[in-house]
Amino acid sequence: MLKLRSSFPIFAQHPELVYLDSAATTQKPEVVFEALEAHYLHHNANIHRGLYPLAMQATERYEIARAPVARFIDAANPAEIIFTRGATESLNLLAATLSQTWTKSQNIVLWEGEHHANLIPWQQTGLDLRFARTTKNGQIDLAHVVSLVDANTVLISLSHCSNVLGRLTPVATLKKMLQEQGSAPLLCLDAAQSLPHVQVSVQGLGIDFLVGSGHKLYGPSGIGFLWGRRELLEALPPYQTGGEMISQVSLEGATWNALPWKFEAGTPNIEGAVAFGAALEFLMEIGVENIATHTAALWKLARAELAKIDGLNLLGEPTPELGILSFTVEGVHPHDLAELLGHQNICIRAGHHCAAPLHKTLNISASSRISIGIYTTEEDILTCTTAIHQIIQDIKNA
């Protein structure tokens, strides 16, 4: 088991806290606060424009922050890393720019269980959207995905891990099936939930785009990234216009800057990018394989304890390394359970988890979700599952 709790200041401030909502957002290690503080105390200036030493220092630190992101996902070049406000903005960026290169006769393939961030932006393109089914074990039906692809399919955009069902999408299998069919649409992965838990190589997966979110990777809120193959990003129009994303400007028009700056109009979240880089260095020092082992062990403990509770139904067959367990309890509303646990300083999620269509498919209005982080302990799991059992008994005996 990882012994990292002392690296997270919030647990010193709240020793009684049992935090099992890391799929929503992670707590932050000390190195993130140090990076934020160092920026404001020692390096605060606007970037790219200033010719004085302080501005050059700030620019260097911001640009260097792309390197750990590129290493973390095995990107070929840091210039392929576009900083955004998060995975949601990254997907909006893609939808807004790619749609300018498409025609209304073309189509996009998604999964019926997508997070709203990987659904609504594509709805706004006006293209025909086709939705793959969910298998009985909670996986995207890959055969159905492939069957939906035709000559007019320009993109497949899927969750690498469902934030509800916690199942990893076998991308290599999907790629092989598409190749056997002779299909080659663009492939985008929403990796917001998978990146904190398993090794992801964009080169190894052979995908075209990937998005991630800083606050789910132990970094600050308001920072994330889009990765894309360089030739694809260079061919796309800009997402927003203004300062820094330009090469030349006249009163009559403008030309665009090179990658990655073409997609980063205005003053970016400088300190957020620097602190995000520090968070990823922290994770790489721990090792993603060690994180996966830690998560899987605690997931199995939680699963075994939840299995002892009568009337509790685990949704799907999650991948243990991803640390997500969503469930329902007969006769107990998820909101009631989460609120009552909250009174005991136990934090879990309840609701549709920004995946309302999936819950409709599952014929439930909401679910409860436990999600594990690198600071989670066996004691956290046992405290939570014992409390769930007691709450359910109290409700049934009332």
Secondary structure, 3 states (H helix, E strand, C coil): CCCCHHHCHHHHHCCCCEECECCCCCCCCHHHHHHHHHHHHHHCCCCCCCCCHHHHHHHHHHHHCHHHHHHHHCCCCHHHEEEECCHHHHHHHHHHHHHHHCCCCCEEEEECCCCHHHCHHHHCCCCEEEEECECCCCCECHHHHHHHCCCCEEEEEEECECCCCCCECCHHHHHHHHHHHCCCCEEEEECCCCCCCCCCCHHHHCCCEEEEEHHHHCCCCCCEEEEECHHHHHHCCCCCCCCCCEEEECCCCEEECCCCHHHCCCCCCHHHHHHHHHHHHHHHHHCHHHHHHHHHHHHHHHHHHHCCCCCEEECCCCCHHHCEEEEEECCECHHHHHHHHHCCCEECEEECCCCHHHHHHCCCCCEEEEECCCCCCHHHHHHHHHHHHHHHHHHHHC
